[in-house]
Amino acid sequence: MNSEKWKVIHKPTDCGPWGGATSRAARILAIAGICLLNTTASFAGPEIPGAPQQRPIALVGGTVHPVAGPTIASGTVVFDRGRIVAVGLDVPIPEDAERIDAAGLHVYPGLIDAHTQIGLLEIPSVRGSVDVAESGKLNPNVRAHVAVNPESELIPVTRRNGVLTVLTAPSGRLVAGRSSLIMLDGWTNDDMLLKADVAMHVTWPKIAPTHTWRLDDEHEGKLESRDATLRELRETLEDARAYWTVQKARRAKSQPAIERDIRWDALGPVLDGQMPLMVQADEVQQIQGAVSLAERMGLKLIIYGGYDAPECADLLKQHHVSVIVAGVTRLPQRRHDPYDAAYTVPARLHAAGVTFCLAGVGRMGNTRNLPYQAGMAAAYGLPPDAALKAITQWPAEILGVGDRIGSLVAGKDATLIVTTGDVLETPTRVTRAYIQGRAVDLTDRQTRLWTKYQEKYRRLREQDADK
């Protein structure tokens, strides 16, 4: 095989950092835009990351929801050095432990959103704060966590509502790259990282052409584009497999490896079944096509979206495919669908025995509403205990970190929250949060504004009293 096929060619440009023909006025505007960005989207908030746990902590007397087992009334959770030590009724508490009275409160594992773009997107209209995708269609070498902005204003707002761990994922036209599981606390993106390469993300093209007033492409053109995209995806995986076959054969014979291609290197764990392929697909034909490709090439598959997944339940169970439901509070996909079609997707998947979990809807600040997505699913047929598991234990298992987070079990990370009531209900507030034993600052831009305007109205009341 000709090794020239596998070379990565980087063509140098003749332009400087501002381009060869960039005018002085354009440079001034560009610099002004960067300054504006620095004073808005990238301004560091006052929240300080939690310090490492120094001594044992015991949450005593609260209603404990281990998720992996029955609820414990007036229970105790003890954790030390970032790990849970004991959960139960009569558990020993170290003498030097900090005892926190949790009577009347509830203790849950930290919530997990299985698909977001937290840290990659801040303000859509400010280009410098948008880092969700690379140019081109094939970017398997992309790693999401290296682009995460730890100063994002969306992080404190999200964790304020109990979501402590999120999968942040790149987007793109075909192969977007690798997602990362991050904890919503830390000085840098490396501090926040829980698992670097969780899944390889692919956007499956729509099988049936879409007709809207915004799209004026001809019917035949849409079909040709769809077929070309699917062909390109198959060829990409086949080329990567051929590359890895040659590399392994040369290593076995102690021969020099062929020249590296970072794109095919990134696809190696996917082809070996070590990393799942996460395909964004909602329609029946999309899901069937993705399952067919994964089965033919021996890939581990996760479906993200899953609007029509209940219609493919037998197929998904047969091939052990998990589903990440992309939000419950979505509009119906088709005009003839019932109004609650999206609301009932989790209940129908659960009844059919399909492995699934829930993700938030949208890609920005709506991640904080994850518990209410689960609450809506419970209101439309999903058992409440399953709704809680769908945002804690099940996403942890699907994303390959079930041994670390997702439930309150001795030995797992002490990533948990304390709330005033049922975490799925909107009146409930999170009063404490811990990530690997570190106490998390629960202030954010919204709480700061609330405090600010409380002072305004206090002064107005004083003025009225003086009149």
FENURHU-V446141 format. One record per residue. N is the residue number from 1. RES is the residue in one letter. PSI is psi in whole degrees, 0 to 359 (NA if undefined). OMEGA is omega in degrees with one decimal (* if undefined). D_LAST is the distance of its C-alpha to the last C-alpha in whole Angstrom. Layout:
BEGIN
n->{N & N}
res->{RES & RES}
psi->{PSI & PSI}
omega->{OMEGA & OMEGA}
d_last->{D_LAST & D_LAST}
END
This chain:
BEGIN
n->{1 & 2 & 3 & 4 & 5 & 6 & 7 & 8 & 9 & 10 & 11 & 12 & 13 & 14 & 15 & 16 & 17 & 18 & 19 & 20 & 21 & 22 & 23 & 24 & 25 & 26 & 27 & 28 & 29 & 30 & 31 & 32 & 33 & 34 & 35 & 36 & 37 & 38 & 39 & 40 & 41 & 42 & 43 & 44 & 45 & 46 & 47 & 48 & 49 & 50 & 51 & 52 & 53 & 54 & 55 & 56 & 57 & 58 & 59 & 60 & 61 & 62 & 63 & 64 & 65 & 66 & 67 & 68 & 69 & 70 & 71 & 72 & 73 & 74 & 75 & 76 & 77 & 78 & 79 & 80 & 81 & 82 & 83 & 84 & 85 & 86 & 87 & 88 & 89 & 90 & 91 & 92 & 93 & 94 & 95 & 96 & 97 & 98 & 99 & 100 & 101 & 102 & 103 & 104 & 105 & 106 & 107 & 108 & 109 & 110 & 111 & 112 & 113 & 114 & 115 & 116 & 117 & 118 & 119 & 120 & 121 & 122 & 123 & 124 & 125 & 126 & 127 & 128 & 129 & 130 & 131 & 132 & 133 & 134 & 135 & 136 & 137 & 138 & 139 & 140 & 141 & 142 & 143 & 144 & 145 & 146 & 147 & 148 & 149 & 150 & 151 & 152 & 153 & 154 & 155 & 156 & 157 & 158 & 159 & 160 & 161 & 162 & 163 & 164 & 165 & 166 & 167 & 168 & 169 & 170 & 171 & 172 & 173 & 174 & 175 & 176 & 177 & 178 & 179 & 180 & 181 & 182 & 183 & 184 & 185 & 186 & 187 & 188 & 189 & 190 & 191 & 192 & 193 & 194 & 195 & 196 & 197 & 198 & 199 & 200 & 201 & 202 & 203 & 204 & 205 & 206 & 207 & 208 & 209 & 210 & 211 & 212 & 213 & 214 & 215 & 216 & 217 & 218 & 219 & 220 & 221 & 222 & 223 & 224 & 225 & 226 & 227 & 228 & 229 & 230 & 231 & 232 & 233 & 234 & 235 & 236 & 237 & 238 & 239 & 240 & 241 & 242 & 243 & 244 & 245 & 246 & 247 & 248 & 249 & 250 & 251 & 252 & 253 & 254 & 255 & 256 & 257 & 258 & 259 & 260 & 261 & 262 & 263 & 264 & 265 & 266 & 267 & 268 & 269 & 270 & 271 & 272 & 273 & 274 & 275 & 276 & 277 & 278 & 279 & 280 & 281 & 282 & 283 & 284 & 285 & 286 & 287 & 288 & 289 & 290 & 291 & 292 & 293 & 294 & 295 & 296 & 297 & 298 & 299 & 300 & 301 & 302 & 303 & 304 & 305 & 306 & 307 & 308 & 309 & 310 & 311 & 312 & 313 & 314 & 315 & 316 & 317 & 318 & 319 & 320 & 321 & 322 & 323 & 324 & 325 & 326 & 327 & 328 & 329 & 330 & 331 & 332 & 333 & 334 & 335 & 336 & 337 & 338 & 339 & 340 & 341 & 342 & 343 & 344 & 345 & 346 & 347 & 348 & 349 & 350 & 351 & 352 & 353 & 354 & 355 & 356 & 357 & 358 & 359 & 360 & 361 & 362 & 363 & 364 & 365 & 366 & 367 & 368 & 369 & 370 & 371 & 372 & 373 & 374 & 375 & 376 & 377 & 378 & 379 & 380 & 381 & 382 & 383 & 384 & 385 & 386 & 387 & 388 & 389 & 390 & 391 & 392 & 393 & 394 & 395 & 396 & 397 & 398 & 399 & 400 & 401 & 402 & 403 & 404 & 405 & 406 & 407 & 408 & 409 & 410 & 411 & 412 & 413 & 414 & 415 & 416 & 417 & 418 & 419 & 420 & 421 & 422 & 423 & 424 & 425 & 426 & 427 & 428 & 429 & 430 & 431 & 432 & 433 & 434 & 435 & 436 & 437 & 438 & 439 & 440 & 441 & 442 & 443 & 444 & 445 & 446 & 447 & 448 & 449 & 450 & 451 & 452 & 453 & 454 & 455 & 456 & 457 & 458 & 459 & 460 & 461 & 462 & 463 & 464 & 465 & 466 & 467}
res->{M & N & S & E & K & W & K & V & I & H & K & P & T & D & C & G & P & W & G & G & A & T & S & R & A & A & R & I & L & A & I & A & G & I & C & L & L & N & T & T & A & S & F & A & G & P & E & I & P & G & A & P & Q & Q & R & P & I & A & L & V & G & G & T & V & H & P & V & A & G & P & T & I & A & S & G & T & V & V & F & D & R & G & R & I & V & A & V & G & L & D & V & P & I & P & E & D & A & E & R & I & D & A & A & G & L & H & V & Y & P & G & L & I & D & A & H & T & Q & I & G & L & L & E & I & P & S & V & R & G & S & V & D & V & A & E & S & G & K & L & N & P & N & V & R & A & H & V & A & V & N & P & E & S & E & L & I & P & V & T & R & R & N & G & V & L & T & V & L & T & A & P & S & G & R & L & V & A & G & R & S & S & L & I & M & L & D & G & W & T & N & D & D & M & L & L & K & A & D & V & A & M & H & V & T & W & P & K & I & A & P & T & H & T & W & R & L & D & D & E & H & E & G & K & L & E & S & R & D & A & T & L & R & E & L & R & E & T & L & E & D & A & R & A & Y & W & T & V & Q & K & A & R & R & A & K & S & Q & P & A & I & E & R & D & I & R & W & D & A & L & G & P & V & L & D & G & Q & M & P & L & M & V & Q & A & D & E & V & Q & Q & I & Q & G & A & V & S & L & A & E & R & M & G & L & K & L & I & I & Y & G & G & Y & D & A & P & E & C & A & D & L & L & K & Q & H & H & V & S & V & I & V & A & G & V & T & R & L & P & Q & R & R & H & D & P & Y & D & A & A & Y & T & V & P & A & R & L & H & A & A & G & V & T & F & C & L & A & G & V & G & R & M & G & N & T & R & N & L & P & Y & Q & A & G & M & A & A & A & Y & G & L & P & P & D & A & A & L & K & A & I & T & Q & W & P & A & E & I & L & G & V & G & D & R & I & G & S & L & V & A & G & K & D & A & T & L & I & V & T & T & G & D & V & L & E & T & P & T & R & V & T & R & A & Y & I & Q & G & R & A & V & D & L & T & D & R & Q & T & R & L & W & T & K & Y & Q & E & K & Y & R & R & L & R & E & Q & D & A & D & K}
psi->{137 & 116 & 345 & 333 & 334 & 5 & 144 & 117 & 124 & 109 & 121 & 154 & 160 & 359 & 153 & 191 & 339 & 3 & 147 & 327 & 18 & 131 & 163 & 321 & 320 & 322 & 320 & 317 & 321 & 316 & 320 & 321 & 320 & 319 & 318 & 319 & 317 & 333 & 357 & 281 & 328 & 10 & 129 & 133 & 167 & 353 & 131 & 130 & 150 & 146 & 151 & 145 & 129 & 332 & 165 & 149 & 136 & 120 & 112 & 132 & 3 & 169 & 111 & 130 & 89 & 337 & 314 & 354 & 183 & 155 & 141 & 112 & 140 & 46 & 179 & 139 & 124 & 131 & 150 & 141 & 35 & 1 & 148 & 131 & 317 & 148 & 128 & 197 & 298 & 76 & 144 & 137 & 123 & 147 & 326 & 10 & 149 & 115 & 126 & 122 & 114 & 18 & 134 & 358 & 173 & 143 & 124 & 157 & 152 & 142 & 152 & 123 & 120 & 2 & 110 & 181 & 34 & 132 & 344 & 344 & 127 & 294 & 110 & 328 & 352 & 103 & 325 & 345 & 9 & 113 & 46 & 343 & 149 & 161 & 155 & 172 & 338 & 103 & 53 & 341 & 351 & 137 & 120 & 320 & 337 & 343 & 0 & 133 & 107 & 348 & 11 & 134 & 342 & 339 & 307 & 324 & 322 & 313 & 338 & 337 & 17 & 355 & 108 & 344 & 135 & 151 & 117 & 126 & 142 & 162 & 163 & 181 & 332 & 277 & 108 & 331 & 196 & 133 & 164 & 146 & 120 & 150 & 141 & 54 & 135 & 156 & 322 & 171 & 331 & 322 & 325 & 344 & 128 & 318 & 126 & 299 & 98 & 313 & 156 & 126 & 131 & 136 & 116 & 131 & 153 & 137 & 314 & 135 & 143 & 133 & 111 & 168 & 342 & 338 & 117 & 13 & 149 & 153 & 313 & 324 & 322 & 319 & 319 & 319 & 319 & 311 & 322 & 322 & 314 & 321 & 319 & 323 & 314 & 315 & 324 & 313 & 322 & 320 & 319 & 321 & 320 & 319 & 313 & 328 & 316 & 316 & 314 & 321 & 319 & 320 & 321 & 329 & 9 & 34 & 156 & 140 & 154 & 164 & 136 & 146 & 114 & 334 & 313 & 329 & 318 & 331 & 351 & 308 & 331 & 315 & 332 & 358 & 10 & 332 & 130 & 155 & 119 & 112 & 127 & 112 & 136 & 324 & 155 & 312 & 325 & 313 & 316 & 319 & 318 & 318 & 319 & 315 & 316 & 320 & 318 & 326 & 3 & 41 & 150 & 130 & 140 & 133 & 127 & 131 & 271 & 23 & 317 & 11 & 323 & 332 & 344 & 23 & 314 & 318 & 316 & 319 & 320 & 322 & 12 & 49 & 127 & 157 & 132 & 108 & 121 & 71 & 141 & 322 & 62 & 160 & 156 & 143 & 335 & 151 & 331 & 359 & 148 & 157 & 331 & 21 & 315 & 327 & 329 & 359 & 311 & 318 & 319 & 323 & 319 & 316 & 329 & 352 & 22 & 137 & 126 & 168 & 176 & 146 & 163 & 172 & 140 & 176 & 10 & 239 & 350 & 353 & 327 & 339 & 12 & 314 & 332 & 336 & 316 & 323 & 321 & 320 & 321 & 325 & 338 & 41 & 344 & 128 & 140 & 321 & 325 & 324 & 320 & 317 & 330 & 348 & 14 & 277 & 314 & 317 & 325 & 318 & 318 & 324 & 4 & 22 & 28 & 341 & 355 & 315 & 178 & 343 & 160 & 92 & 138 & 132 & 339 & 167 & 143 & 68 & 102 & 167 & 155 & 129 & 166 & 349 & 203 & 123 & 342 & 354 & 140 & 328 & 346 & 138 & 147 & 121 & 331 & 151 & 143 & 136 & 114 & 42 & 350 & 129 & 127 & 136 & 120 & 18 & 158 & 184 & 322 & 319 & 326 & 318 & 323 & 314 & 319 & 311 & 344 & 319 & 321 & 312 & 334 & 318 & 322 & 321 & 322 & 321 & 319 & 325 & 331 & 343 & NA}
omega->{-178.8 & -178.4 & 178.8 & -177.7 & -171.8 & -178.7 & 173.0 & -175.8 & 176.4 & -177.4 & 178.6 & 177.4 & 179.3 & -174.4 & 172.8 & -177.7 & 179.6 & -177.9 & -175.1 & -173.5 & -177.2 & -178.8 & 178.4 & -179.8 & 179.5 & 178.4 & 179.2 & 178.7 & 179.7 & 179.2 & 178.0 & 178.1 & 178.4 & 178.7 & 178.5 & 178.3 & -178.3 & -179.1 & -179.4 & -170.9 & -172.7 & -179.2 & -176.4 & 176.7 & -177.6 & -177.5 & -178.4 & 179.3 & -178.1 & 177.0 & 177.4 & -177.8 & -175.8 & -180.0 & -178.4 & 175.9 & 178.0 & 173.2 & -167.4 & 169.4 & -179.9 & 173.0 & -173.5 & 178.4 & -178.5 & -176.8 & 178.5 & 179.9 & -177.5 & 177.4 & -177.3 & 176.8 & -179.4 & -177.8 & -179.1 & 174.1 & 178.6 & 175.7 & -175.3 & 179.1 & 175.2 & -179.0 & 175.9 & -178.3 & -176.9 & 176.4 & 178.4 & -178.5 & -177.2 & -179.2 & 178.6 & 178.9 & 179.6 & -176.5 & -177.1 & -176.1 & 170.5 & -178.9 & 179.2 & -179.0 & -179.9 & -179.7 & -178.6 & -179.4 & -179.1 & 179.2 & -178.8 & 166.3 & 177.3 & -179.1 & -176.1 & 173.0 & -170.8 & 175.4 & 177.6 & 168.3 & 177.6 & 179.2 & 178.9 & -175.6 & -179.9 & -179.6 & -174.4 & -177.4 & 177.7 & -171.7 & -178.1 & 179.1 & -179.7 & -179.0 & -173.7 & -174.4 & 171.8 & 177.8 & -179.0 & -175.4 & -173.6 & -178.7 & -178.8 & -179.0 & -179.6 & 174.9 & -170.2 & -169.1 & -178.5 & -179.8 & -176.4 & 176.7 & -176.9 & 179.4 & 179.9 & 177.2 & -179.3 & -177.9 & 178.8 & 179.5 & -177.8 & -177.6 & 177.4 & -179.3 & 172.4 & 178.9 & -173.2 & -179.2 & 179.5 & 168.4 & 176.9 & -167.8 & 173.9 & 174.4 & -178.7 & -175.0 & 179.9 & 176.8 & -170.6 & -177.3 & -171.6 & 178.1 & -179.7 & 176.6 & -176.0 & 173.5 & -174.1 & 174.8 & 178.4 & -180.0 & -177.0 & 177.8 & 176.1 & 176.5 & -174.6 & -170.9 & 172.9 & 176.9 & -170.1 & -173.5 & -174.9 & -177.4 & 172.7 & -170.8 & -178.9 & 173.7 & -178.5 & -179.2 & 176.3 & -178.1 & 178.1 & 179.9 & 178.4 & 179.3 & 174.4 & 179.6 & -178.6 & -175.8 & -176.3 & 177.0 & 176.8 & -178.5 & -177.3 & 179.5 & 178.6 & 178.7 & 178.9 & 178.7 & 177.6 & -178.5 & 179.4 & 179.2 & 179.2 & 177.9 & 179.4 & 178.0 & 178.9 & -178.9 & 178.0 & 179.9 & 178.9 & 177.7 & 179.0 & 178.4 & 177.3 & 178.0 & -178.0 & 176.7 & 178.8 & -178.9 & -179.1 & 179.3 & 179.4 & 178.6 & 180.0 & -179.5 & -178.4 & 177.0 & 177.5 & 178.8 & 174.8 & -175.9 & -174.0 & 170.5 & -173.1 & 178.0 & -178.6 & 174.5 & -178.6 & -178.7 & -179.0 & 179.3 & 177.4 & -178.8 & 178.7 & 179.5 & -179.8 & 179.8 & -179.2 & 170.0 & 179.2 & -174.9 & 175.7 & -175.5 & 179.1 & -173.7 & -179.8 & -176.6 & 175.2 & -178.6 & 179.4 & 178.9 & 179.8 & 178.6 & -180.0 & 179.4 & -179.4 & 179.2 & -178.0 & -175.5 & 177.1 & -177.4 & 171.9 & -170.1 & 169.4 & 176.9 & 173.5 & -174.7 & 166.9 & -179.6 & 180.0 & -176.8 & 178.4 & 178.8 & -178.7 & -171.2 & -178.5 & 179.7 & -178.7 & 178.1 & -178.3 & -176.2 & 174.8 & -179.8 & 176.6 & -178.8 & 169.8 & -176.6 & -173.9 & 177.7 & 179.0 & -176.3 & 176.2 & 174.4 & 174.1 & -177.9 & -177.6 & -174.3 & -177.4 & 179.1 & 174.3 & -176.0 & -175.7 & -177.4 & -179.7 & -178.4 & -174.2 & -179.4 & 179.8 & -179.7 & -179.9 & 176.1 & -179.9 & 179.6 & -179.1 & 178.5 & 178.7 & 175.7 & -177.2 & 169.6 & -177.0 & 170.0 & 178.0 & 178.4 & -177.5 & -174.1 & -178.1 & -173.3 & -177.9 & 176.6 & -179.5 & -178.4 & -179.0 & -179.1 & -179.3 & 171.0 & 178.3 & 177.7 & 177.0 & 177.6 & 178.3 & 178.9 & -178.7 & 165.7 & 179.9 & 178.8 & -176.8 & 179.7 & 176.9 & 178.2 & 177.6 & 178.4 & -177.2 & 176.8 & 177.3 & -172.9 & -174.5 & 175.7 & 177.7 & 180.0 & -178.7 & -176.8 & 172.4 & 178.5 & -179.4 & 177.4 & -176.5 & -172.8 & 174.3 & 178.7 & 179.3 & -177.3 & 178.9 & -179.8 & 179.4 & 178.4 & 176.9 & 176.8 & -169.5 & -179.0 & 173.8 & -174.6 & 179.0 & -178.9 & 179.4 & -174.6 & -179.6 & -176.5 & -173.6 & 179.2 & -175.3 & 176.7 & 174.1 & -177.4 & 177.4 & 175.3 & 179.2 & 174.3 & -174.2 & 176.8 & -179.9 & 177.1 & -174.9 & 175.5 & -176.7 & 171.5 & 177.7 & -177.9 & -177.6 & 177.9 & 177.3 & 177.5 & 178.0 & 178.9 & -179.3 & -175.6 & 167.6 & 178.7 & 178.5 & -176.7 & 172.9 & 179.0 & 178.8 & 177.5 & 178.1 & 179.2 & 179.6 & -179.8 & -178.2 & -176.9 & *}
d_last->{91 & 90 & 87 & 86 & 84 & 82 & 81 & 77 & 77 & 74 & 75 & 73 & 71 & 72 & 68 & 66 & 63 & 61 & 64 & 67 & 66 & 62 & 61 & 59 & 56 & 56 & 56 & 53 & 51 & 52 & 51 & 48 & 48 & 48 & 46 & 43 & 45 & 44 & 40 & 40 & 42 & 44 & 41 & 41 & 39 & 38 & 40 & 42 & 46 & 46 & 49 & 52 & 52 & 53 & 54 & 54 & 51 & 52 & 49 & 50 & 49 & 48 & 50 & 52 & 53 & 56 & 57 & 61 & 61 & 59 & 56 & 55 & 53 & 52 & 53 & 53 & 54 & 55 & 55 & 57 & 57 & 56 & 58 & 58 & 60 & 60 & 58 & 58 & 58 & 60 & 60 & 60 & 57 & 58 & 57 & 55 & 53 & 50 & 49 & 46 & 45 & 45 & 45 & 43 & 43 & 46 & 48 & 50 & 52 & 50 & 50 & 52 & 52 & 56 & 55 & 52 & 52 & 49 & 49 & 52 & 49 & 45 & 44 & 47 & 46 & 47 & 50 & 50 & 48 & 51 & 54 & 55 & 59 & 62 & 64 & 67 & 68 & 69 & 67 & 68 & 68 & 64 & 62 & 59 & 57 & 58 & 56 & 53 & 50 & 48 & 45 & 44 & 41 & 42 & 44 & 41 & 39 & 43 & 43 & 40 & 41 & 44 & 47 & 48 & 52 & 52 & 55 & 55 & 57 & 58 & 59 & 62 & 64 & 67 & 67 & 64 & 64 & 64 & 60 & 59 & 57 & 54 & 52 & 48 & 48 & 50 & 50 & 52 & 54 & 57 & 55 & 53 & 57 & 58 & 61 & 62 & 64 & 64 & 65 & 66 & 64 & 66 & 65 & 67 & 68 & 67 & 70 & 70 & 69 & 65 & 65 & 61 & 60 & 59 & 63 & 66 & 68 & 72 & 72 & 76 & 74 & 71 & 74 & 76 & 73 & 72 & 76 & 76 & 73 & 74 & 78 & 76 & 74 & 77 & 79 & 77 & 77 & 81 & 81 & 79 & 81 & 84 & 83 & 82 & 86 & 87 & 85 & 86 & 90 & 90 & 88 & 91 & 93 & 92 & 92 & 89 & 86 & 85 & 83 & 79 & 77 & 73 & 73 & 76 & 75 & 72 & 73 & 76 & 74 & 73 & 77 & 78 & 75 & 73 & 70 & 69 & 69 & 65 & 66 & 63 & 64 & 63 & 66 & 69 & 71 & 69 & 69 & 73 & 74 & 72 & 73 & 77 & 76 & 75 & 78 & 81 & 80 & 79 & 75 & 72 & 70 & 66 & 65 & 61 & 60 & 62 & 61 & 64 & 65 & 66 & 68 & 70 & 70 & 74 & 74 & 71 & 72 & 76 & 75 & 72 & 70 & 66 & 63 & 60 & 58 & 55 & 52 & 52 & 49 & 52 & 53 & 56 & 59 & 61 & 60 & 62 & 60 & 58 & 55 & 55 & 58 & 56 & 54 & 57 & 59 & 58 & 60 & 63 & 64 & 63 & 65 & 68 & 68 & 67 & 65 & 62 & 58 & 55 & 53 & 50 & 50 & 49 & 49 & 46 & 43 & 44 & 46 & 43 & 44 & 47 & 47 & 45 & 49 & 50 & 48 & 49 & 53 & 53 & 51 & 54 & 57 & 57 & 57 & 54 & 56 & 58 & 54 & 53 & 57 & 56 & 53 & 55 & 58 & 60 & 59 & 60 & 63 & 63 & 62 & 65 & 62 & 63 & 64 & 61 & 58 & 57 & 57 & 57 & 60 & 61 & 63 & 60 & 57 & 54 & 52 & 50 & 46 & 44 & 42 & 40 & 42 & 45 & 45 & 46 & 43 & 40 & 37 & 39 & 38 & 40 & 39 & 42 & 45 & 48 & 50 & 54 & 52 & 49 & 46 & 44 & 40 & 38 & 36 & 36 & 34 & 32 & 31 & 30 & 28 & 26 & 25 & 24 & 21 & 20 & 19 & 17 & 16 & 15 & 13 & 11 & 10 & 9 & 7 & 5 & 6 & 4 & 0}
END
